[in-house]
Amino acid sequence: MAEKYSPTLFARNLEEWRTWLEENHSTEKSIHLVVYHKSSKTESVHWHDAIEHALCYGWVDSIAHKRDPESCYLKFSPRNPKSKWGKRNIERANKMINLGFMREPGFKLIETAKSNGKWVEQKILRRTQMKPRISLITLGVDDLEESLRFYRDGLGLATQGIIGTEFEYGAVAFFDLQANLKLALYPRKSLAKDSGLPLGTPSALEFSIGHNVSSKAEVNQVMEQAKNAGAVIVKPAQDTFWGGYAGYFQDPNGHLWEIAWNPQWPIPE
């Protein structure tokens, strides 16, 4: 097939990818690496391996574009010495060093980053960063009873129903999502009262909730279930540019949900 992006490289395995980096890291400005999804029968260097080993030669990934239903283009280019190293790339680089894969171009970039303050180990960051411990997602709703029926009867989420009605602004419904995470439905007027913020006009584009599933068929199943429960399908399920399959719906209060299958994110049983 005619490639949409140029220059393009197809590496059948990690060895071919590292060979290209070894020979071209100091002369080329960028490359669009063709990466096939794990579900494809075509062998290619794996997504995460490509990203990790590019760091060994001072290169970094950036934009991904869909190529066809089985593959995507993942763009790589030399890393900017002035850019800050994120936690994930620091972990990747340390992994490559410990495994003996890091090469001189990568070591030079790391030393530069450490000398100009662009490399900060996570053990230092932990002193000031909040811990990633989200336990409750609260959706402001206009009609608590209607929303309860949508999530309980329509989507089948487990709940004890509406509680706290003995308090003026206490009525709320909780749903169990997964370990240590709950979804709450709370009247918008009560949320405004509790937070001290004025009641404004809601927008569906402030955030979205992602529900990841294990297959394309399951995406279609959940989308159909939501539609039957009264959801508005704003984007039917379809192949995505990042190699997955996803669609969007809005609940009765306009809250946006994305139902997605991502081959790079295995779903725990």
N, C-alpha and C positions, 0 to 999 in steps of 0.2 A: 504494500500500500504506500501511497505518497505521504510522506510525513508532514504534519502541519507545522511543526516547530523545527528550527534549525539553529545550530547543529544538533543532531540526534545520535544517540548511542544505544545499542542493544547489547547488554552483557548477559550472557547465558548463566554466569555464575559469579561468585565473589572474586575468584582469581582474575577473571577478565576485567572486572571493574577496577581492581587494584592495579592491574597492569596498565590500564588506560590512565589512571591517576598518576602512576609513577612516571609515565612518559610525557604527560601533558599538563601536569598541575602548574608548572611555571610559565607556560606559553599560551594556553587557552584562556579565554575570558569567561566562558560558560559552556554548559552542555545540558541537553534535555535527555535524561536517562529514561529509557522505556522500562517500566516495571509492571510485570504481570501479577494479577491478584493470586492469592494462594489457591483459590478454587479453580484457576485455569490449568489446563493440561500443558501449557507452554512453560518451560523452565526459564527462569530469569533470576537475577540477583534479587534477594528479598528487600523489601522497603526499608526495614530497620537496619539491616546489614549495610545497605548502601549509604545511609545517613551516618552511621557510626564510623565506617572506614573512610569516608570522605574527610572526616576531621583529622585523620592521620596525615593527610597531605595538605592541610590548611584550607580545605574547601568546606562549604556548608550548603545545605538544601534551602530552598525558598518556596517557589510556587509549584503547585501540582495542577495539571490539566487532564481531563478525560481524553483518552486516545480512542478507545473503543470499549465495548462492554466488558472486555477481559483485561484491559491494561490502561495505564495512564503515563503521562510525561511528568517526571519529577526534575525540576530545574536545579542545577548545582552551579556554584561559582566560587571563586576565591573569597575567603572570609575577610571582611574589613578589619584591619588590626585595631581600629578605634572603637569597634562595637563591643558592647558588654556581653559577657558570657552568661547565659541563663543557667539555672540549676540543672535542667535536663542535659544540656550539652556538656556541662562540667562533669556530670556523672558518666556520660558517654566517653568523654576524653580520658577520664581516670580509668575506665574499664579497658580502653584500648591500650593504655600504658601498662596496666597490670598484666594484660594478656600478651604483651610484647609486640603489638601491631603498630604502635605509634612510630612515625618517621620524622626525620629532621624538620620538614616544613611545619608539621603540626607542633613539634616541641618549640620551635621558634615563636610561633603565634602565642602559645601558652605563656612562655617567658615574657613576651611583650605585654600580654594582658595582665600578668601578675605585677609587672613593674609600673604599669600606668593605672592600676586599680580597677581594671575591667574584669578581673577574675576574683570572685569572692566566694569562698567555700560556704556550703549550706550551714555548717556548724556555727558560723558567725551570724548568718542571716536569721537563724532561729531565735536569737535574742530579741529581735524586734518584730518579727512577723507573727501574725495570728496563726493558730493551728487550724488546719483544714478539717473542721469538724461540724459540718452542716447537718442538723438533725430535724429541721422542720422547714417546709416550704408552704407559705400561707398565700392563698389566692383570695383577693377581695371580690365579693360577689354582691349582686343587687338583690337576688332572690335565693335565700339560703335553702329553702325547701326544694326548689327546682334544681338547684345545683347538686343537692344531696341525691336526688333521684337520678341525675345524669351519671354521677360517678359510682353510686352504689348499685342501682338497678341496671343502668346502661353499660357501664364498663366493668362492673362486678368487683369493685374494690371493697375490701373488708372495712367495716366501720361499726361503731356502737350507735351511730345516729347523732342527732343534735343534742348537745349537752350545754349546761351553763345558762339555761333559760331563766333561772331564778334571779339572775343579775341583769341590770338594764342593758348593758353592752357586752354581755357574756356569752351569748349564743354562738356556738361554734361546732363544726363537725370535723373529726379527725379520721384519717384513713392510713392504714399500714401499707407502706410501699415496699421497703426491704429493711434489712437489719439496720436499726438505729436511725431510720429515716421515715418521717411521716408527712402526709399532705394535709393541710388544714383549709377549710372553707370558712371564711369570716366575712360578715357583712361589711361592705365598703364604709358605711357610716360608722360602724364600730371601730374599724381600723383607723379611720380619720380621727376619731375621738381618742383612741389609745395612743396614737403616735403624735397627736397635736398638730397634724398637717391639715390644711383645708381640703375638702372634698372636691376633686377636680374631674375633668373629662378623661375617662379611661382610654388607653391606647393599646392595641394588640401588638405593637412593635417594640414595647419596652423590654421584653424578654420572651424567651420560649423555653418550654420544658421538653427535654429530649427523652424518649423512651426507646431504648435499643433492644432489638429482638434478634433471633438467631437465623432468620432466613427471609428471603423476599416474600415467600408465601405467608409468613407470619405478619409481615408489614401489611399485606393486603387484608389479612384477616382482622387485624386490629383496626385498620382504617374503616372497614365495612361495619365492624361492631360499633365504632364511634358514630358513624353516619346513621345507623339504625337507632342509636340512642338519642339522636337529635343534634349531633355536631354538624358544623358547616365545613365541608371539605374545601379548603382554600387552594390546595395544590395536590392533585392526585399523585399517588406513589409512582415514582419513575427512577430510572438510572440517574446517578449523580456524577458530577465531574470528578469527584474524589474516589470513584470506583465502587460506591455503595448503591443503596436503593432506599428512597425515602419519600415521605409525603407529609403534608401539614393539614391539621384541622383546628377549628376553634370550638371551644366549649360554649355552653349557653351564655356565658358572660364575656365571650370574645377572647379568652385566654388561648394563647397559641401553643399547640403541641406538635412536635416533630416525631414521627414514628420512623425509625431508621434501622436498616441492616448495614453494618459496617464490617467488612471482612477483616479489617485490621484490629477490631475490638472483639475478641472472643467473649461470649456471654457465659458467666459461671453458672453451673447447674444448680 
